[in-house]
């Protein structure tokens, strides 16, 4: 018997573990190369893991919901040439259809019982579906209402790829809304919809994470510790964010510097050019490309900010990769990275930022999209905030906070004397690691960005 060990992959820089969200295979299943084995959530990204070999699944060592260290064996594939392994893919698919057709009658009565449970599994927020499930549903012309009623056997009742495939096969063979068979792998205990933690549909926003994750309480149900207080467990992403933010504050002595920027020239330039830019480039012209361009040029001028710290060593980065924090629909954040931002012009930055933000909001970022950042920008202005004091995105040493642009009266010097004029103003805040960035360096770096934006030249 030739055995191949499937290991938990490393899906990004500084990633040490991943949580198995759902299995797409069972023990005894015959698979071919590139078949999806399981879906995993790491500190940065969600991904479906394909098989690098063909054969038969002989062992599954972890259950859905388990958090596994990178490099740990999670399943074993027999490549030894069993009759089942040598069966053609077409034969395997045909067998699955025949078996599904045989089960239609016996499962029909169970469907009536399981359908209300499936509806209950849909939380008050919104049932989460992976991109592959949504794609299969679209191809089979399954409407959202019908999709919401399909029972899921994945972690916390999620609809897995295997569930939707079985449902489609049975529907094509004359059974509508039939229940999905339970997998051999024992799923995580069911919890009520109101008590279940919110499904993790976003990757973790930062580049590193602490080696340990806050332990899961013994009960995931919401409890009332006192009248008028409802206790809810954090979801996995929020726990990791909490751990990482605490780790960052313990690691880096934070200092924040603040400047006010006169954005009037840039605002007027954008108003004049935004329609032509949209027609020419196909994306909206926002202020973020200009701010990113100014930041990238500042990192070229002050390479001491484009570093990380390892013990008592300073690691100078040869590439300027700027991360842009994006807020997702579930309230979590992710930081896709614009690589070599200093080499892109304004149009290139606008296209790159728009594309990454769009992928982030539908959870389609790849590990490469979020790896390798050397500096981060977070836009508080999106939420109409004047400014903030952001926490450094480890292992970086600085992060730029961008506030909302507002019209304000300002004193301006003219040849005829000082006058009060209406100007477009914005605050920029720079949080930096005082181990390697002193006030002089931080102040000069921030002033470079301020000066670049105030003297915007088309």
TORVO-884124 format. One record per residue (C-alpha): residue number from 1; residue in three letters; x, y negated, z. Coordinates in steps of 0.2 Angstrom, whole numbers, plus 2048, in hexadecimal, padded with zeros to 3 digits. Example, Ala and Ser with C-alpha at 12.3 -4.5 7.8 and 13.67 -1.06 7.14 Angstrom:
2
+------+------+-----+-----+-----+
! resi ! resn !   x !   y !   z !
+------+------+-----+-----+-----+
!    1 !  ala ! 83E ! 816 ! 827 !
!    2 !  ser ! 844 ! 805 ! 824 !
+------+------+-----+-----+-----+
REM end
This chain:
458
+------+------+-----+-----+-----+
! resi ! resn !   x !   y !   z !
+------+------+-----+-----+-----+
!    1 !  unk ! 800 ! 800 ! 800 !
!    2 !  unk ! 807 ! 7EF ! 7FB !
!    3 !  unk ! 801 ! 7E2 ! 807 !
!    4 !  unk ! 801 ! 7CF ! 805 !
!    5 !  unk ! 800 ! 7C4 ! 814 !
!    6 !  unk ! 7F5 ! 7B4 ! 812 !
!    7 !  unk ! 7FB ! 7A6 ! 81D !
!    8 !  unk ! 7F4 ! 796 ! 823 !
!    9 !  unk ! 7FC ! 789 ! 817 !
!   10 !  unk ! 803 ! 779 ! 81B !
!   11 !  unk ! 7F8 ! 76C ! 813 !
!   12 !  unk ! 802 ! 75C ! 816 !
!   13 !  unk ! 810 ! 754 ! 81F !
!   14 !  unk ! 811 ! 756 ! 832 !
!   15 !  unk ! 802 ! 763 ! 831 !
!   16 !  unk ! 804 ! 771 ! 83E !
!   17 !  unk ! 7F4 ! 779 ! 83E !
!   18 !  unk ! 7E3 ! 77B ! 835 !
!   19 !  unk ! 7D1 ! 781 ! 839 !
!   20 !  unk ! 7C9 ! 78E ! 82F !
!   21 !  unk ! 7B8 ! 787 ! 82B !
!   22 !  unk ! 7B1 ! 795 ! 821 !
!   23 !  unk ! 7B6 ! 7A6 ! 819 !
!   24 !  unk ! 7B2 ! 7A9 ! 806 !
!   25 !  unk ! 7B7 ! 7BC ! 808 !
!   26 !  unk ! 7B4 ! 7CA ! 813 !
!   27 !  unk ! 7BE ! 7DA ! 817 !
!   28 !  unk ! 7BD ! 7E6 ! 809 !
!   29 !  unk ! 7BA ! 7D8 ! 7FB !
!   30 !  unk ! 7C3 ! 7DA ! 7EB !
!   31 !  unk ! 7CB ! 7CA ! 7E6 !
!   32 !  unk ! 7D5 ! 7C3 ! 7D7 !
!   33 !  unk ! 7E2 ! 7B6 ! 7D7 !
!   34 !  unk ! 7DC ! 7A4 ! 7DA !
!   35 !  unk ! 7CC ! 7AA ! 7E3 !
!   36 !  unk ! 7C7 ! 79F ! 7F1 !
!   37 !  unk ! 7CB ! 7A8 ! 802 !
!   38 !  unk ! 7C6 ! 79B ! 80F !
!   39 !  unk ! 7C3 ! 789 ! 812 !
!   40 !  unk ! 7CF ! 780 ! 81E !
!   41 !  unk ! 7CE ! 76F ! 827 !
!   42 !  unk ! 7DF ! 768 ! 82D !
!   43 !  unk ! 7E4 ! 758 ! 835 !
!   44 !  unk ! 7E4 ! 74F ! 824 !
!   45 !  unk ! 7DA ! 758 ! 817 !
!   46 !  unk ! 7CC ! 765 ! 813 !
!   47 !  unk ! 7D1 ! 772 ! 806 !
!   48 !  unk ! 7CC ! 783 ! 7FF !
!   49 !  unk ! 7DA ! 78F ! 7FF !
!   50 !  unk ! 7DC ! 79B ! 7F0 !
!   51 !  unk ! 7E4 ! 7AC ! 7F0 !
!   52 !  unk ! 7F5 ! 7AD ! 7E8 !
!   53 !  unk ! 7F2 ! 7BF ! 7E4 !
!   54 !  unk ! 7E5 ! 7CC ! 7DF !
!   55 !  unk ! 7E0 ! 7DB ! 7E9 !
!   56 !  unk ! 7D4 ! 7E0 ! 7F7 !
!   57 !  unk ! 7D2 ! 7D7 ! 808 !
!   58 !  unk ! 7D7 ! 7E3 ! 816 !
!   59 !  unk ! 7D8 ! 7D8 ! 825 !
!   60 !  unk ! 7D1 ! 7C7 ! 82A !
!   61 !  unk ! 7DA ! 7C2 ! 83A !
!   62 !  unk ! 7D1 ! 7B2 ! 83F !
!   63 !  unk ! 7BF ! 7AD ! 840 !
!   64 !  unk ! 7B6 ! 79D ! 839 !
!   65 !  unk ! 7B9 ! 78F ! 845 !
!   66 !  unk ! 7CB ! 795 ! 84B !
!   67 !  unk ! 7D9 ! 789 ! 84B !
!   68 !  unk ! 7E9 ! 791 ! 844 !
!   69 !  unk ! 7FB ! 78C ! 844 !
!   70 !  unk ! 803 ! 789 ! 833 !
!   71 !  unk ! 80C ! 799 ! 82C !
!   72 !  unk ! 801 ! 7A5 ! 837 !
!   73 !  unk ! 7FA ! 7B4 ! 82D !
!   74 !  unk ! 7E7 ! 7B2 ! 82C !
!   75 !  unk ! 7E3 ! 7C0 ! 820 !
!   76 !  unk ! 7EB ! 7CF ! 817 !
!   77 !  unk ! 7E9 ! 7D4 ! 805 !
!   78 !  unk ! 7EC ! 7E6 ! 7FF !
!   79 !  unk ! 7F4 ! 7E5 ! 7ED !
!   80 !  unk ! 7F7 ! 7F8 ! 7ED !
!   81 !  unk ! 7EC ! 7FC ! 7DD !
!   82 !  unk ! 7DD ! 803 ! 7E5 !
!   83 !  unk ! 7CF ! 808 ! 7D9 !
!   84 !  unk ! 7C5 ! 7F9 ! 7E0 !
!   85 !  unk ! 7D3 ! 7ED ! 7DD !
!   86 !  unk ! 7D6 ! 7F2 ! 7CB !
!   87 !  unk ! 7C3 ! 7EF ! 7C8 !
!   88 !  unk ! 7C1 ! 7E2 ! 7BB !
!   89 !  unk ! 7BA ! 7D1 ! 7C0 !
!   90 !  unk ! 7AB ! 7D4 ! 7B5 !
!   91 !  unk ! 7A7 ! 7E4 ! 7BD !
!   92 !  unk ! 7A9 ! 7DD ! 7CE !
!   93 !  unk ! 79D ! 7CF ! 7CA !
!   94 !  unk ! 790 ! 7DB ! 7C2 !
!   95 !  unk ! 791 ! 7E6 ! 7D2 !
!   96 !  unk ! 78D ! 7D7 ! 7DC !
!   97 !  unk ! 77E ! 7D3 ! 7D2 !
!   98 !  unk ! 777 ! 7E4 ! 7D3 !
!   99 !  unk ! 77A ! 7E5 ! 7E6 !
!  100 !  unk ! 772 ! 7D4 ! 7E7 !
!  101 !  unk ! 763 ! 7DA ! 7DD !
!  102 !  unk ! 760 ! 7E9 ! 7E8 !
!  103 !  unk ! 760 ! 7DE ! 7F7 !
!  104 !  unk ! 753 ! 7D2 ! 7F1 !
!  105 !  unk ! 744 ! 7DB ! 7F7 !
!  106 !  unk ! 74B ! 7E0 ! 808 !
!  107 !  unk ! 751 ! 7CE ! 80B !
!  108 !  unk ! 742 ! 7C5 ! 806 !
!  109 !  unk ! 739 ! 7C8 ! 816 !
!  110 !  unk ! 748 ! 7C2 ! 820 !
!  111 !  unk ! 749 ! 7B2 ! 816 !
!  112 !  unk ! 738 ! 7AD ! 81D !
!  113 !  unk ! 740 ! 7AE ! 82E !
!  114 !  unk ! 751 ! 7A7 ! 82A !
!  115 !  unk ! 74B ! 798 ! 820 !
!  116 !  unk ! 745 ! 78E ! 82F !
!  117 !  unk ! 755 ! 791 ! 838 !
!  118 !  unk ! 75E ! 78B ! 828 !
!  119 !  unk ! 754 ! 77B ! 829 !
!  120 !  unk ! 758 ! 779 ! 83B !
!  121 !  unk ! 76B ! 77B ! 837 !
!  122 !  unk ! 769 ! 76B ! 82E !
!  123 !  unk ! 76E ! 75E ! 83B !
!  124 !  unk ! 766 ! 74D ! 83D !
!  125 !  unk ! 775 ! 745 ! 834 !
!  126 !  unk ! 777 ! 74F ! 824 !
!  127 !  unk ! 77C ! 761 ! 820 !
!  128 !  unk ! 78E ! 762 ! 81A !
!  129 !  unk ! 793 ! 76B ! 809 !
!  130 !  unk ! 7A4 ! 76E ! 802 !
!  131 !  unk ! 7A7 ! 767 ! 7F0 !
!  132 !  unk ! 7A7 ! 779 ! 7E9 !
!  133 !  unk ! 796 ! 77D ! 7F1 !
!  134 !  unk ! 78F ! 76D ! 7E9 !
!  135 !  unk ! 797 ! 771 ! 7D8 !
!  136 !  unk ! 78F ! 782 ! 7D8 !
!  137 !  unk ! 77E ! 77B ! 7DD !
!  138 !  unk ! 77E ! 76E ! 7CF !
!  139 !  unk ! 783 ! 77C ! 7C2 !
!  140 !  unk ! 774 ! 786 ! 7C8 !
!  141 !  unk ! 769 ! 777 ! 7C8 !
!  142 !  unk ! 765 ! 779 ! 7DB !
!  143 !  unk ! 75D ! 769 ! 7E2 !
!  144 !  unk ! 762 ! 761 ! 7F2 !
!  145 !  unk ! 752 ! 767 ! 7FB !
!  146 !  unk ! 755 ! 779 ! 7F6 !
!  147 !  unk ! 767 ! 778 ! 7FA !
!  148 !  unk ! 763 ! 772 ! 80C !
!  149 !  unk ! 758 ! 781 ! 80F !
!  150 !  unk ! 765 ! 78F ! 80A !
!  151 !  unk ! 76B ! 797 ! 81A !
!  152 !  unk ! 77E ! 796 ! 81D !
!  153 !  unk ! 789 ! 7A3 ! 825 !
!  154 !  unk ! 798 ! 797 ! 827 !
!  155 !  unk ! 79F ! 78F ! 836 !
!  156 !  unk ! 791 ! 786 ! 840 !
!  157 !  unk ! 785 ! 78C ! 832 !
!  158 !  unk ! 78E ! 784 ! 823 !
!  159 !  unk ! 789 ! 789 ! 812 !
!  160 !  unk ! 799 ! 792 ! 80B !
!  161 !  unk ! 79D ! 796 ! 7F9 !
!  162 !  unk ! 799 ! 7A8 ! 7FB !
!  163 !  unk ! 788 ! 7A3 ! 802 !
!  164 !  unk ! 783 ! 798 ! 7F3 !
!  165 !  unk ! 789 ! 7A5 ! 7E7 !
!  166 !  unk ! 77F ! 7B3 ! 7EE !
!  167 !  unk ! 770 ! 7A8 ! 7EF !
!  168 !  unk ! 772 ! 7A3 ! 7DC !
!  169 !  unk ! 774 ! 7B6 ! 7D7 !
!  170 !  unk ! 764 ! 7BB ! 7E1 !
!  171 !  unk ! 75A ! 7AC ! 7DA !
!  172 !  unk ! 75F ! 7B1 ! 7C8 !
!  173 !  unk ! 759 ! 7C3 ! 7CC !
!  174 !  unk ! 748 ! 7BD ! 7D2 !
!  175 !  unk ! 74A ! 7B9 ! 7E4 !
!  176 !  unk ! 748 ! 7A8 ! 7E9 !
!  177 !  unk ! 74E ! 7A1 ! 7FA !
!  178 !  unk ! 754 ! 7B2 ! 800 !
!  179 !  unk ! 75F ! 7B3 ! 80F !
!  180 !  unk ! 772 ! 7B5 ! 80D !
!  181 !  unk ! 77A ! 7C4 ! 814 !
!  182 !  unk ! 785 ! 7C2 ! 824 !
!  183 !  unk ! 798 ! 7C4 ! 821 !
!  184 !  unk ! 7A2 ! 7D1 ! 82A !
!  185 !  unk ! 7AC ! 7C3 ! 833 !
!  186 !  unk ! 7A2 ! 7BE ! 843 !
!  187 !  unk ! 79E ! 7AC ! 841 !
!  188 !  unk ! 79F ! 79F ! 84F !
!  189 !  unk ! 791 ! 79F ! 85B !
!  190 !  unk ! 782 ! 795 ! 855 !
!  191 !  unk ! 77D ! 785 ! 85E !
!  192 !  unk ! 76D ! 77B ! 85C !
!  193 !  unk ! 76D ! 76D ! 84F !
!  194 !  unk ! 76C ! 75F ! 85C !
!  195 !  unk ! 77A ! 766 ! 866 !
!  196 !  unk ! 786 ! 76B ! 858 !
!  197 !  unk ! 796 ! 761 ! 855 !
!  198 !  unk ! 795 ! 757 ! 845 !
!  199 !  unk ! 79D ! 761 ! 836 !
!  200 !  unk ! 7AF ! 75C ! 832 !
!  201 !  unk ! 7AE ! 755 ! 820 !
!  202 !  unk ! 7BD ! 749 ! 821 !
!  203 !  unk ! 7CF ! 74B ! 823 !
!  204 !  unk ! 7D9 ! 743 ! 831 !
!  205 !  unk ! 7DF ! 731 ! 82C !
!  206 !  unk ! 7F1 ! 732 ! 833 !
!  207 !  unk ! 801 ! 73A ! 82E !
!  208 !  unk ! 805 ! 743 ! 83D !
!  209 !  unk ! 7FC ! 74B ! 84C !
!  210 !  unk ! 800 ! 751 ! 85D !
!  211 !  unk ! 805 ! 763 ! 85E !
!  212 !  unk ! 7F6 ! 766 ! 869 !
!  213 !  unk ! 7E3 ! 763 ! 867 !
!  214 !  unk ! 7D8 ! 75F ! 875 !
!  215 !  unk ! 7D0 ! 76F ! 87B !
!  216 !  unk ! 7BE ! 773 ! 876 !
!  217 !  unk ! 7B2 ! 772 ! 885 !
!  218 !  unk ! 7AB ! 783 ! 88A !
!  219 !  unk ! 79A ! 77D ! 883 !
!  220 !  unk ! 797 ! 774 ! 874 !
!  221 !  unk ! 785 ! 76F ! 879 !
!  222 !  unk ! 781 ! 75D ! 87D !
!  223 !  unk ! 77D ! 75C ! 890 !
!  224 !  unk ! 776 ! 74E ! 89B !
!  225 !  unk ! 782 ! 74A ! 8A9 !
!  226 !  unk ! 776 ! 73C ! 8B0 !
!  227 !  unk ! 766 ! 735 ! 8AC !
!  228 !  unk ! 767 ! 72A ! 89C !
!  229 !  unk ! 778 ! 731 ! 897 !
!  230 !  unk ! 77A ! 73E ! 889 !
!  231 !  unk ! 78B ! 747 ! 887 !
!  232 !  unk ! 791 ! 74C ! 876 !
!  233 !  unk ! 7A1 ! 755 ! 871 !
!  234 !  unk ! 7AC ! 74D ! 865 !
!  235 !  unk ! 7AE ! 755 ! 854 !
!  236 !  unk ! 7BF ! 75D ! 84F !
!  237 !  unk ! 7C5 ! 74E ! 845 !
!  238 !  unk ! 7C0 ! 741 ! 853 !
!  239 !  unk ! 7C9 ! 74C ! 860 !
!  240 !  unk ! 7D9 ! 74C ! 855 !
!  241 !  unk ! 7D8 ! 739 ! 852 !
!  242 !  unk ! 7D6 ! 736 ! 864 !
!  243 !  unk ! 7E6 ! 741 ! 868 !
!  244 !  unk ! 7F0 ! 739 ! 85A !
!  245 !  unk ! 7EC ! 727 ! 85F !
!  246 !  unk ! 7F1 ! 72B ! 871 !
!  247 !  unk ! 801 ! 733 ! 86B !
!  248 !  unk ! 805 ! 724 ! 860 !
!  249 !  unk ! 803 ! 718 ! 86F !
!  250 !  unk ! 80E ! 723 ! 879 !
!  251 !  unk ! 81B ! 724 ! 86B !
!  252 !  unk ! 81C ! 712 ! 865 !
!  253 !  unk ! 81D ! 703 ! 870 !
!  254 !  unk ! 810 ! 6F9 ! 866 !
!  255 !  unk ! 812 ! 6E6 ! 863 !
!  256 !  unk ! 805 ! 6DD ! 858 !
!  257 !  unk ! 809 ! 6CC ! 84F !
!  258 !  unk ! 7FB ! 6C2 ! 847 !
!  259 !  unk ! 7FA ! 6B5 ! 839 !
!  260 !  unk ! 7ED ! 6AB ! 830 !
!  261 !  unk ! 7EE ! 6AB ! 81D !
!  262 !  unk ! 7E6 ! 69E ! 811 !
!  263 !  unk ! 7DE ! 6A9 ! 804 !
!  264 !  unk ! 7D6 ! 69B ! 7FA !
!  265 !  unk ! 7E1 ! 69D ! 7EA !
!  266 !  unk ! 7DF ! 6B0 ! 7EA !
!  267 !  unk ! 7CC ! 6AE ! 7ED !
!  268 !  unk ! 7CA ! 6A2 ! 7DE !
!  269 !  unk ! 7D5 ! 6AD ! 7D3 !
!  270 !  unk ! 7CB ! 6BC ! 7D7 !
!  271 !  unk ! 7BA ! 6B3 ! 7D3 !
!  272 !  unk ! 7C1 ! 6AE ! 7C3 !
!  273 !  unk ! 7C8 ! 6BE ! 7BD !
!  274 !  unk ! 7BD ! 6CC ! 7C5 !
!  275 !  unk ! 7B1 ! 6CF ! 7B7 !
!  276 !  unk ! 7BE ! 6CF ! 7AA !
!  277 !  unk ! 7C8 ! 6DB ! 7B5 !
!  278 !  unk ! 7BA ! 6E7 ! 7B7 !
!  279 !  unk ! 7B7 ! 6E8 ! 7A4 !
!  280 !  unk ! 7CA ! 6EA ! 7A1 !
!  281 !  unk ! 7CE ! 6F7 ! 7AE !
!  282 !  unk ! 7BE ! 6FF ! 7B3 !
!  283 !  unk ! 7BF ! 6FB ! 7C5 !
!  284 !  unk ! 7BA ! 6ED ! 7D0 !
!  285 !  unk ! 7C7 ! 6E0 ! 7D5 !
!  286 !  unk ! 7C8 ! 6DF ! 7E8 !
!  287 !  unk ! 7D4 ! 6D6 ! 7F3 !
!  288 !  unk ! 7DD ! 6E7 ! 7F9 !
!  289 !  unk ! 7E8 ! 6E8 ! 7E9 !
!  290 !  unk ! 7EF ! 6D7 ! 7EC !
!  291 !  unk ! 7F2 ! 6DA ! 7FE !
!  292 !  unk ! 7FA ! 6EB ! 7FA !
!  293 !  unk ! 805 ! 6E2 ! 7ED !
!  294 !  unk ! 80B ! 6D5 ! 7FA !
!  295 !  unk ! 80E ! 6E3 ! 807 !
!  296 !  unk ! 818 ! 6EE ! 7FB !
!  297 !  unk ! 823 ! 6DF ! 7F6 !
!  298 !  unk ! 825 ! 6DB ! 809 !
!  299 !  unk ! 82B ! 6ED ! 80B !
!  300 !  unk ! 838 ! 6EB ! 7FD !
!  301 !  unk ! 83E ! 6DB ! 806 !
!  302 !  unk ! 83E ! 6E2 ! 817 !
!  303 !  unk ! 843 ! 6F5 ! 815 !
!  304 !  unk ! 845 ! 6F6 ! 828 !
!  305 !  unk ! 832 ! 6F7 ! 82A !
!  306 !  unk ! 831 ! 705 ! 81D !
!  307 !  unk ! 838 ! 712 ! 829 !
!  308 !  unk ! 834 ! 71F ! 836 !
!  309 !  unk ! 83D ! 724 ! 846 !
!  310 !  unk ! 844 ! 735 ! 84B !
!  311 !  unk ! 84C ! 735 ! 85C !
!  312 !  unk ! 859 ! 727 ! 85B !
!  313 !  unk ! 85A ! 728 ! 848 !
!  314 !  unk ! 851 ! 71C ! 83C !
!  315 !  unk ! 84C ! 724 ! 82C !
!  316 !  unk ! 84B ! 718 ! 81E !
!  317 !  unk ! 83F ! 71D ! 810 !
!  318 !  unk ! 844 ! 71B ! 7FE !
!  319 !  unk ! 832 ! 71A ! 7F8 !
!  320 !  unk ! 825 ! 70E ! 7FD !
!  321 !  unk ! 815 ! 717 ! 7FF !
!  322 !  unk ! 806 ! 70D ! 806 !
!  323 !  unk ! 7F8 ! 715 ! 80E !
!  324 !  unk ! 7E7 ! 70D ! 80D !
!  325 !  unk ! 7DA ! 711 ! 81B !
!  326 !  unk ! 7C9 ! 717 ! 815 !
!  327 !  unk ! 7BA ! 719 ! 81F !
!  328 !  unk ! 7AF ! 728 ! 81B !
!  329 !  unk ! 79D ! 72B ! 81C !
!  330 !  unk ! 79E ! 735 ! 82C !
!  331 !  unk ! 7A7 ! 727 ! 835 !
!  332 !  unk ! 7B8 ! 72F ! 834 !
!  333 !  unk ! 7C7 ! 727 ! 82B !
!  334 !  unk ! 7D4 ! 72D ! 81F !
!  335 !  unk ! 7E3 ! 725 ! 818 !
!  336 !  unk ! 7E7 ! 729 ! 805 !
!  337 !  unk ! 7F8 ! 723 ! 7FF !
!  338 !  unk ! 7FD ! 718 ! 7F1 !
!  339 !  unk ! 80E ! 71F ! 7EC !
!  340 !  unk ! 81C ! 714 ! 7E6 !
!  341 !  unk ! 810 ! 705 ! 7E9 !
!  342 !  unk ! 81F ! 6F9 ! 7E5 !
!  343 !  unk ! 820 ! 6FF ! 7D3 !
!  344 !  unk ! 80E ! 6FC ! 7CF !
!  345 !  unk ! 806 ! 6EC ! 7C8 !
!  346 !  unk ! 7F6 ! 6E5 ! 7CF !
!  347 !  unk ! 7EB ! 6EF ! 7C2 !
!  348 !  unk ! 7F5 ! 6FF ! 7C7 !
!  349 !  unk ! 7F2 ! 6FC ! 7D9 !
!  350 !  unk ! 7DF ! 6F8 ! 7D7 !
!  351 !  unk ! 7DC ! 708 ! 7CD !
!  352 !  unk ! 7E6 ! 713 ! 7D9 !
!  353 !  unk ! 7DD ! 70C ! 7E8 !
!  354 !  unk ! 7CC ! 70D ! 7E0 !
!  355 !  unk ! 7CF ! 71F ! 7DB !
!  356 !  unk ! 7D6 ! 725 ! 7EC !
!  357 !  unk ! 7C8 ! 71C ! 7F5 !
!  358 !  unk ! 7BB ! 725 ! 7EA !
!  359 !  unk ! 7C3 ! 736 ! 7ED !
!  360 !  unk ! 7C4 ! 733 ! 800 !
!  361 !  unk ! 7B1 ! 72F ! 801 !
!  362 !  unk ! 7AC ! 73F ! 7F9 !
!  363 !  unk ! 7BA ! 749 ! 802 !
!  364 !  unk ! 7C3 ! 74E ! 7F3 !
!  365 !  unk ! 7D5 ! 748 ! 7F8 !
!  366 !  unk ! 7E3 ! 754 ! 7F5 !
!  367 !  unk ! 7F1 ! 757 ! 802 !
!  368 !  unk ! 7FC ! 74D ! 7F6 !
!  369 !  unk ! 7F0 ! 73E ! 7F6 !
!  370 !  unk ! 7F3 ! 73B ! 809 !
!  371 !  unk ! 805 ! 741 ! 80C !
!  372 !  unk ! 815 ! 736 ! 80C !
!  373 !  unk ! 80E ! 726 ! 812 !
!  374 !  unk ! 81B ! 719 ! 818 !
!  375 !  unk ! 810 ! 70B ! 81D !
!  376 !  unk ! 7FD ! 709 ! 820 !
!  377 !  unk ! 7F1 ! 6FB ! 81D !
!  378 !  unk ! 7E0 ! 6FB ! 826 !
!  379 !  unk ! 7D2 ! 6EF ! 821 !
!  380 !  unk ! 7C8 ! 6E8 ! 830 !
!  381 !  unk ! 7C0 ! 6DC ! 824 !
!  382 !  unk ! 7B5 ! 6E9 ! 81D !
!  383 !  unk ! 7AB ! 6E9 ! 82D !
!  384 !  unk ! 7AC ! 6D6 ! 82E !
!  385 !  unk ! 7B9 ! 6D6 ! 83C !
!  386 !  unk ! 7C4 ! 6C7 ! 83E !
!  387 !  unk ! 7D3 ! 6D1 ! 842 !
!  388 !  unk ! 7D9 ! 6E1 ! 84C !
!  389 !  unk ! 7E8 ! 6E8 ! 854 !
!  390 !  unk ! 7EA ! 6F9 ! 84B !
!  391 !  unk ! 7F3 ! 708 ! 852 !
!  392 !  unk ! 802 ! 70D ! 848 !
!  393 !  unk ! 800 ! 71C ! 83C !
!  394 !  unk ! 80E ! 728 ! 842 !
!  395 !  unk ! 81B ! 72B ! 83D !
!  396 !  unk ! 81B ! 71A ! 835 !
!  397 !  unk ! 821 ! 70B ! 83F !
!  398 !  unk ! 814 ! 6FD ! 83A !
!  399 !  unk ! 802 ! 6FB ! 834 !
!  400 !  unk ! 7FA ! 6EB ! 82C !
!  401 !  unk ! 7E9 ! 6E6 ! 831 !
!  402 !  unk ! 7DE ! 6DC ! 825 !
!  403 !  unk ! 7D0 ! 6D1 ! 82C !
!  404 !  unk ! 7C1 ! 6C9 ! 823 !
!  405 !  unk ! 7C3 ! 6BA ! 818 !
!  406 !  unk ! 7B8 ! 6AB ! 81E !
!  407 !  unk ! 7B6 ! 699 ! 819 !
!  408 !  unk ! 7BD ! 68E ! 826 !
!  409 !  unk ! 7C1 ! 67B ! 828 !
!  410 !  unk ! 7D4 ! 679 ! 827 !
!  411 !  unk ! 7DF ! 66A ! 828 !
!  412 !  unk ! 7E9 ! 668 ! 818 !
!  413 !  unk ! 7F8 ! 65C ! 814 !
!  414 !  unk ! 7F6 ! 651 ! 805 !
!  415 !  unk ! 800 ! 642 ! 7FE !
!  416 !  unk ! 7F2 ! 637 ! 804 !
!  417 !  unk ! 7F3 ! 63F ! 816 !
!  418 !  unk ! 7EB ! 64D ! 81F !
!  419 !  unk ! 7D9 ! 653 ! 81A !
!  420 !  unk ! 7CD ! 660 ! 820 !
!  421 !  unk ! 7C8 ! 66C ! 812 !
!  422 !  unk ! 7BE ! 67C ! 811 !
!  423 !  unk ! 7CA ! 68B ! 80F !
!  424 !  unk ! 7C9 ! 69E ! 80E !
!  425 !  unk ! 7D2 ! 6A4 ! 81D !
!  426 !  unk ! 7D7 ! 6B6 ! 822 !
!  427 !  unk ! 7E1 ! 6BD ! 831 !
!  428 !  unk ! 7EE ! 6CB ! 82E !
!  429 !  unk ! 7F4 ! 6D5 ! 83D !
!  430 !  unk ! 804 ! 6DF ! 83D !
!  431 !  unk ! 806 ! 6ED ! 84B !
!  432 !  unk ! 818 ! 6F3 ! 84B !
!  433 !  unk ! 823 ! 6FF ! 855 !
!  434 !  unk ! 82E ! 6F4 ! 860 !
!  435 !  unk ! 83B ! 702 ! 861 !
!  436 !  unk ! 841 ! 6FD ! 850 !
!  437 !  unk ! 838 ! 6EE ! 84A !
!  438 !  unk ! 83B ! 6DE ! 855 !
!  439 !  unk ! 831 ! 6CE ! 855 !
!  440 !  unk ! 83C ! 6C6 ! 848 !
!  441 !  unk ! 83B ! 6D4 ! 83C !
!  442 !  unk ! 828 ! 6D6 ! 83E !
!  443 !  unk ! 825 ! 6C3 ! 83D !
!  444 !  unk ! 82F ! 6C1 ! 82D !
!  445 !  unk ! 827 ! 6D0 ! 825 !
!  446 !  unk ! 815 ! 6CA ! 829 !
!  447 !  unk ! 81A ! 6B8 ! 823 !
!  448 !  unk ! 820 ! 6BF ! 813 !
!  449 !  unk ! 80F ! 6C6 ! 810 !
!  450 !  unk ! 806 ! 6B6 ! 815 !
!  451 !  unk ! 811 ! 6AC ! 80A !
!  452 !  unk ! 80E ! 6B7 ! 7FB !
!  453 !  unk ! 7FB ! 6B7 ! 7FC !
!  454 !  unk ! 7FA ! 6A4 ! 800 !
!  455 !  unk ! 804 ! 6A0 ! 7F0 !
!  456 !  unk ! 7FB ! 6AD ! 7E5 !
!  457 !  unk ! 801 ! 6AB ! 7D3 !
!  458 !  unk ! 7F8 ! 6B4 ! 7C5 !
+------+------+-----+-----+-----+
REM end
